[in-house]
Amino acid sequence: MKLKVTSLALLGMMFVTPVLAAIQTVSLSVPGMFCASCPFIVQAAIGDVVGVQSVETDLESRTAIVVYDDEITTLDDIIFATTAVGYEAFLIEENGGS
């Protein structure tokens, strides 16, 4: 009987959704944003990444705050999107769950 309970418990654990995936909020430095259209270009590029939930860019501080689902996309994908449109981006801080 003990073997059956243990086997059932292990089987049940195999179908549990991972708890580690979460919504992440990161702040990115985007030093190449200089003109009024730059933040819109960066925001559009990041916003097109599947899994990104929101993007706020700021020309004055040359930053982008991104909220994304780390089960769907990665920080590397987001940074690649900015680089692909001509703007290097660097992680400032990672806030974890939002």
MODELLER restraints for C-alpha pairs under 7 A, 6 or more apart:
rsr = mdl.restraints
at = mdl.atoms
rsr.add(forms.Gaussian(group=physical.xy_distance, feature=features.Distance(at['CA:21:A'], at['CA:70:A']), mean=6.00, stdev=0.5))
rsr.add(forms.Gaussian(group=physical.xy_distance, feature=features.Distance(at['CA:21:A'], at['CA:71:A']), mean=5.38, stdev=0.5))
rsr.add(forms.Gaussian(group=physical.xy_distance, feature=features.Distance(at['CA:22:A'], at['CA:69:A']), mean=6.01, stdev=0.5))
rsr.add(forms.Gaussian(group=physical.xy_distance, feature=features.Distance(at['CA:22:A'], at['CA:70:A']), mean=5.97, stdev=0.5))
rsr.add(forms.Gaussian(group=physical.xy_distance, feature=features.Distance(at['CA:22:A'], at['CA:71:A']), mean=6.92, stdev=0.5))
rsr.add(forms.Gaussian(group=physical.xy_distance, feature=features.Distance(at['CA:22:A'], at['CA:97:A']), mean=6.07, stdev=0.5))
rsr.add(forms.Gaussian(group=physical.xy_distance, feature=features.Distance(at['CA:23:A'], at['CA:67:A']), mean=6.79, stdev=0.5))
rsr.add(forms.Gaussian(group=physical.xy_distance, feature=features.Distance(at['CA:23:A'], at['CA:68:A']), mean=5.56, stdev=0.5))
rsr.add(forms.Gaussian(group=physical.xy_distance, feature=features.Distance(at['CA:23:A'], at['CA:69:A']), mean=4.51, stdev=0.5))
rsr.add(forms.Gaussian(group=physical.xy_distance, feature=features.Distance(at['CA:23:A'], at['CA:70:A']), mean=6.21, stdev=0.5))
rsr.add(forms.Gaussian(group=physical.xy_distance, feature=features.Distance(at['CA:23:A'], at['CA:97:A']), mean=5.22, stdev=0.5))
rsr.add(forms.Gaussian(group=physical.xy_distance, feature=features.Distance(at['CA:23:A'], at['CA:98:A']), mean=6.07, stdev=0.5))
rsr.add(forms.Gaussian(group=physical.xy_distance, feature=features.Distance(at['CA:24:A'], at['CA:67:A']), mean=5.60, stdev=0.5))
rsr.add(forms.Gaussian(group=physical.xy_distance, feature=features.Distance(at['CA:24:A'], at['CA:68:A']), mean=5.35, stdev=0.5))
rsr.add(forms.Gaussian(group=physical.xy_distance, feature=features.Distance(at['CA:24:A'], at['CA:69:A']), mean=6.14, stdev=0.5))
rsr.add(forms.Gaussian(group=physical.xy_distance, feature=features.Distance(at['CA:24:A'], at['CA:70:A']), mean=6.48, stdev=0.5))
rsr.add(forms.Gaussian(group=physical.xy_distance, feature=features.Distance(at['CA:24:A'], at['CA:95:A']), mean=6.72, stdev=0.5))
rsr.add(forms.Gaussian(group=physical.xy_distance, feature=features.Distance(at['CA:24:A'], at['CA:96:A']), mean=4.80, stdev=0.5))
rsr.add(forms.Gaussian(group=physical.xy_distance, feature=features.Distance(at['CA:24:A'], at['CA:97:A']), mean=5.01, stdev=0.5))
rsr.add(forms.Gaussian(group=physical.xy_distance, feature=features.Distance(at['CA:24:A'], at['CA:98:A']), mean=6.06, stdev=0.5))
rsr.add(forms.Gaussian(group=physical.xy_distance, feature=features.Distance(at['CA:25:A'], at['CA:66:A']), mean=5.58, stdev=0.5))
rsr.add(forms.Gaussian(group=physical.xy_distance, feature=features.Distance(at['CA:25:A'], at['CA:67:A']), mean=4.43, stdev=0.5))
rsr.add(forms.Gaussian(group=physical.xy_distance, feature=features.Distance(at['CA:25:A'], at['CA:68:A']), mean=6.54, stdev=0.5))
rsr.add(forms.Gaussian(group=physical.xy_distance, feature=features.Distance(at['CA:25:A'], at['CA:94:A']), mean=6.16, stdev=0.5))
rsr.add(forms.Gaussian(group=physical.xy_distance, feature=features.Distance(at['CA:25:A'], at['CA:95:A']), mean=5.33, stdev=0.5))
rsr.add(forms.Gaussian(group=physical.xy_distance, feature=features.Distance(at['CA:25:A'], at['CA:96:A']), mean=5.88, stdev=0.5))
rsr.add(forms.Gaussian(group=physical.xy_distance, feature=features.Distance(at['CA:25:A'], at['CA:97:A']), mean=6.69, stdev=0.5))
rsr.add(forms.Gaussian(group=physical.xy_distance, feature=features.Distance(at['CA:25:A'], at['CA:98:A']), mean=6.02, stdev=0.5))
rsr.add(forms.Gaussian(group=physical.xy_distance, feature=features.Distance(at['CA:26:A'], at['CA:65:A']), mean=5.74, stdev=0.5))
rsr.add(forms.Gaussian(group=physical.xy_distance, feature=features.Distance(at['CA:26:A'], at['CA:66:A']), mean=5.37, stdev=0.5))
rsr.add(forms.Gaussian(group=physical.xy_distance, feature=features.Distance(at['CA:26:A'], at['CA:67:A']), mean=6.64, stdev=0.5))
rsr.add(forms.Gaussian(group=physical.xy_distance, feature=features.Distance(at['CA:26:A'], at['CA:93:A']), mean=5.81, stdev=0.5))
rsr.add(forms.Gaussian(group=physical.xy_distance, feature=features.Distance(at['CA:26:A'], at['CA:94:A']), mean=4.54, stdev=0.5))
rsr.add(forms.Gaussian(group=physical.xy_distance, feature=features.Distance(at['CA:26:A'], at['CA:95:A']), mean=5.99, stdev=0.5))
rsr.add(forms.Gaussian(group=physical.xy_distance, feature=features.Distance(at['CA:27:A'], at['CA:63:A']), mean=6.85, stdev=0.5))
rsr.add(forms.Gaussian(group=physical.xy_distance, feature=features.Distance(at['CA:27:A'], at['CA:64:A']), mean=5.81, stdev=0.5))
rsr.add(forms.Gaussian(group=physical.xy_distance, feature=features.Distance(at['CA:27:A'], at['CA:65:A']), mean=4.52, stdev=0.5))
rsr.add(forms.Gaussian(group=physical.xy_distance, feature=features.Distance(at['CA:27:A'], at['CA:66:A']), mean=6.44, stdev=0.5))
rsr.add(forms.Gaussian(group=physical.xy_distance, feature=features.Distance(at['CA:27:A'], at['CA:91:A']), mean=6.15, stdev=0.5))
rsr.add(forms.Gaussian(group=physical.xy_distance, feature=features.Distance(at['CA:27:A'], at['CA:92:A']), mean=5.28, stdev=0.5))
rsr.add(forms.Gaussian(group=physical.xy_distance, feature=features.Distance(at['CA:27:A'], at['CA:93:A']), mean=5.41, stdev=0.5))
rsr.add(forms.Gaussian(group=physical.xy_distance, feature=features.Distance(at['CA:27:A'], at['CA:94:A']), mean=6.59, stdev=0.5))
rsr.add(forms.Gaussian(group=physical.xy_distance, feature=features.Distance(at['CA:28:A'], at['CA:63:A']), mean=5.46, stdev=0.5))
rsr.add(forms.Gaussian(group=physical.xy_distance, feature=features.Distance(at['CA:28:A'], at['CA:64:A']), mean=5.10, stdev=0.5))
rsr.add(forms.Gaussian(group=physical.xy_distance, feature=features.Distance(at['CA:28:A'], at['CA:65:A']), mean=6.25, stdev=0.5))
rsr.add(forms.Gaussian(group=physical.xy_distance, feature=features.Distance(at['CA:28:A'], at['CA:89:A']), mean=6.00, stdev=0.5))
rsr.add(forms.Gaussian(group=physical.xy_distance, feature=features.Distance(at['CA:28:A'], at['CA:90:A']), mean=5.31, stdev=0.5))
rsr.add(forms.Gaussian(group=physical.xy_distance, feature=features.Distance(at['CA:28:A'], at['CA:91:A']), mean=4.64, stdev=0.5))
rsr.add(forms.Gaussian(group=physical.xy_distance, feature=features.Distance(at['CA:28:A'], at['CA:92:A']), mean=5.26, stdev=0.5))
rsr.add(forms.Gaussian(group=physical.xy_distance, feature=features.Distance(at['CA:29:A'], at['CA:62:A']), mean=6.10, stdev=0.5))
rsr.add(forms.Gaussian(group=physical.xy_distance, feature=features.Distance(at['CA:29:A'], at['CA:63:A']), mean=4.61, stdev=0.5))
rsr.add(forms.Gaussian(group=physical.xy_distance, feature=features.Distance(at['CA:29:A'], at['CA:64:A']), mean=6.59, stdev=0.5))
rsr.add(forms.Gaussian(group=physical.xy_distance, feature=features.Distance(at['CA:29:A'], at['CA:89:A']), mean=5.48, stdev=0.5))
rsr.add(forms.Gaussian(group=physical.xy_distance, feature=features.Distance(at['CA:29:A'], at['CA:90:A']), mean=5.09, stdev=0.5))
rsr.add(forms.Gaussian(group=physical.xy_distance, feature=features.Distance(at['CA:29:A'], at['CA:91:A']), mean=6.32, stdev=0.5))
rsr.add(forms.Gaussian(group=physical.xy_distance, feature=features.Distance(at['CA:29:A'], at['CA:92:A']), mean=6.14, stdev=0.5))
rsr.add(forms.Gaussian(group=physical.xy_distance, feature=features.Distance(at['CA:30:A'], at['CA:62:A']), mean=5.27, stdev=0.5))
rsr.add(forms.Gaussian(group=physical.xy_distance, feature=features.Distance(at['CA:30:A'], at['CA:63:A']), mean=5.33, stdev=0.5))
rsr.add(forms.Gaussian(group=physical.xy_distance, feature=features.Distance(at['CA:30:A'], at['CA:64:A']), mean=6.99, stdev=0.5))
rsr.add(forms.Gaussian(group=physical.xy_distance, feature=features.Distance(at['CA:30:A'], at['CA:87:A']), mean=6.58, stdev=0.5))
rsr.add(forms.Gaussian(group=physical.xy_distance, feature=features.Distance(at['CA:30:A'], at['CA:88:A']), mean=6.04, stdev=0.5))
rsr.add(forms.Gaussian(group=physical.xy_distance, feature=features.Distance(at['CA:30:A'], at['CA:89:A']), mean=4.63, stdev=0.5))
rsr.add(forms.Gaussian(group=physical.xy_distance, feature=features.Distance(at['CA:30:A'], at['CA:90:A']), mean=6.67, stdev=0.5))
rsr.add(forms.Gaussian(group=physical.xy_distance, feature=features.Distance(at['CA:31:A'], at['CA:62:A']), mean=5.59, stdev=0.5))
rsr.add(forms.Gaussian(group=physical.xy_distance, feature=features.Distance(at['CA:32:A'], at['CA:87:A']), mean=5.72, stdev=0.5))
rsr.add(forms.Gaussian(group=physical.xy_distance, feature=features.Distance(at['CA:32:A'], at['CA:88:A']), mean=6.87, stdev=0.5))
rsr.add(forms.Gaussian(group=physical.xy_distance, feature=features.Distance(at['CA:33:A'], at['CA:39:A']), mean=6.45, stdev=0.5))
rsr.add(forms.Gaussian(group=physical.xy_distance, feature=features.Distance(at['CA:33:A'], at['CA:59:A']), mean=6.32, stdev=0.5))
rsr.add(forms.Gaussian(group=physical.xy_distance, feature=features.Distance(at['CA:33:A'], at['CA:62:A']), mean=5.82, stdev=0.5))
rsr.add(forms.Gaussian(group=physical.xy_distance, feature=features.Distance(at['CA:34:A'], at['CA:59:A']), mean=6.91, stdev=0.5))
rsr.add(forms.Gaussian(group=physical.xy_distance, feature=features.Distance(at['CA:39:A'], at['CA:57:A']), mean=5.52, stdev=0.5))
rsr.add(forms.Gaussian(group=physical.xy_distance, feature=features.Distance(at['CA:39:A'], at['CA:58:A']), mean=6.49, stdev=0.5))
rsr.add(forms.Gaussian(group=physical.xy_distance, feature=features.Distance(at['CA:39:A'], at['CA:59:A']), mean=6.03, stdev=0.5))
rsr.add(forms.Gaussian(group=physical.xy_distance, feature=features.Distance(at['CA:42:A'], at['CA:82:A']), mean=5.93, stdev=0.5))
rsr.add(forms.Gaussian(group=physical.xy_distance, feature=features.Distance(at['CA:43:A'], at['CA:55:A']), mean=6.02, stdev=0.5))
rsr.add(forms.Gaussian(group=physical.xy_distance, feature=features.Distance(at['CA:43:A'], at['CA:56:A']), mean=6.88, stdev=0.5))
rsr.add(forms.Gaussian(group=physical.xy_distance, feature=features.Distance(at['CA:43:A'], at['CA:57:A']), mean=6.26, stdev=0.5))
rsr.add(forms.Gaussian(group=physical.xy_distance, feature=features.Distance(at['CA:45:A'], at['CA:81:A']), mean=5.66, stdev=0.5))
rsr.add(forms.Gaussian(group=physical.xy_distance, feature=features.Distance(at['CA:45:A'], at['CA:82:A']), mean=6.05, stdev=0.5))
rsr.add(forms.Gaussian(group=physical.xy_distance, feature=features.Distance(at['CA:46:A'], at['CA:78:A']), mean=5.85, stdev=0.5))
rsr.add(forms.Gaussian(group=physical.xy_distance, feature=features.Distance(at['CA:46:A'], at['CA:81:A']), mean=5.90, stdev=0.5))
rsr.add(forms.Gaussian(group=physical.xy_distance, feature=features.Distance(at['CA:46:A'], at['CA:82:A']), mean=6.51, stdev=0.5))
rsr.add(forms.Gaussian(group=physical.xy_distance, feature=features.Distance(at['CA:47:A'], at['CA:54:A']), mean=6.80, stdev=0.5))
rsr.add(forms.Gaussian(group=physical.xy_distance, feature=features.Distance(at['CA:47:A'], at['CA:55:A']), mean=6.39, stdev=0.5))
rsr.add(forms.Gaussian(group=physical.xy_distance, feature=features.Distance(at['CA:49:A'], at['CA:78:A']), mean=6.64, stdev=0.5))
rsr.add(forms.Gaussian(group=physical.xy_distance, feature=features.Distance(at['CA:50:A'], at['CA:73:A']), mean=6.67, stdev=0.5))
rsr.add(forms.Gaussian(group=physical.xy_distance, feature=features.Distance(at['CA:51:A'], at['CA:68:A']), mean=5.59, stdev=0.5))
rsr.add(forms.Gaussian(group=physical.xy_distance, feature=features.Distance(at['CA:51:A'], at['CA:69:A']), mean=5.28, stdev=0.5))
rsr.add(forms.Gaussian(group=physical.xy_distance, feature=features.Distance(at['CA:51:A'], at['CA:72:A']), mean=5.09, stdev=0.5))
rsr.add(forms.Gaussian(group=physical.xy_distance, feature=features.Distance(at['CA:51:A'], at['CA:73:A']), mean=5.40, stdev=0.5))
rsr.add(forms.Gaussian(group=physical.xy_distance, feature=features.Distance(at['CA:52:A'], at['CA:67:A']), mean=6.04, stdev=0.5))
rsr.add(forms.Gaussian(group=physical.xy_distance, feature=features.Distance(at['CA:52:A'], at['CA:68:A']), mean=4.15, stdev=0.5))
rsr.add(forms.Gaussian(group=physical.xy_distance, feature=features.Distance(at['CA:52:A'], at['CA:69:A']), mean=6.41, stdev=0.5))
rsr.add(forms.Gaussian(group=physical.xy_distance, feature=features.Distance(at['CA:53:A'], at['CA:67:A']), mean=5.44, stdev=0.5))
rsr.add(forms.Gaussian(group=physical.xy_distance, feature=features.Distance(at['CA:53:A'], at['CA:68:A']), mean=5.18, stdev=0.5))
rsr.add(forms.Gaussian(group=physical.xy_distance, feature=features.Distance(at['CA:54:A'], at['CA:66:A']), mean=5.85, stdev=0.5))
rsr.add(forms.Gaussian(group=physical.xy_distance, feature=features.Distance(at['CA:54:A'], at['CA:67:A']), mean=5.21, stdev=0.5))
rsr.add(forms.Gaussian(group=physical.xy_distance, feature=features.Distance(at['CA:55:A'], at['CA:64:A']), mean=6.64, stdev=0.5))
rsr.add(forms.Gaussian(group=physical.xy_distance, feature=features.Distance(at['CA:55:A'], at['CA:65:A']), mean=5.67, stdev=0.5))
rsr.add(forms.Gaussian(group=physical.xy_distance, feature=features.Distance(at['CA:55:A'], at['CA:66:A']), mean=4.62, stdev=0.5))
rsr.add(forms.Gaussian(group=physical.xy_distance, feature=features.Distance(at['CA:55:A'], at['CA:67:A']), mean=6.53, stdev=0.5))
rsr.add(forms.Gaussian(group=physical.xy_distance, feature=features.Distance(at['CA:56:A'], at['CA:64:A']), mean=5.46, stdev=0.5))
rsr.add(forms.Gaussian(group=physical.xy_distance, feature=features.Distance(at['CA:56:A'], at['CA:65:A']), mean=5.14, stdev=0.5))
rsr.add(forms.Gaussian(group=physical.xy_distance, feature=features.Distance(at['CA:56:A'], at['CA:66:A']), mean=6.62, stdev=0.5))
rsr.add(forms.Gaussian(group=physical.xy_distance, feature=features.Distance(at['CA:57:A'], at['CA:63:A']), mean=5.71, stdev=0.5))
rsr.add(forms.Gaussian(group=physical.xy_distance, feature=features.Distance(at['CA:57:A'], at['CA:64:A']), mean=4.22, stdev=0.5))
rsr.add(forms.Gaussian(group=physical.xy_distance, feature=features.Distance(at['CA:57:A'], at['CA:65:A']), mean=6.41, stdev=0.5))
rsr.add(forms.Gaussian(group=physical.xy_distance, feature=features.Distance(at['CA:58:A'], at['CA:64:A']), mean=6.36, stdev=0.5))
rsr.add(forms.Gaussian(group=physical.xy_distance, feature=features.Distance(at['CA:79:A'], at['CA:89:A']), mean=5.79, stdev=0.5))
rsr.add(forms.Gaussian(group=physical.xy_distance, feature=features.Distance(at['CA:82:A'], at['CA:88:A']), mean=6.20, stdev=0.5))
rsr.add(forms.Gaussian(group=physical.xy_distance, feature=features.Distance(at['CA:82:A'], at['CA:89:A']), mean=6.59, stdev=0.5))
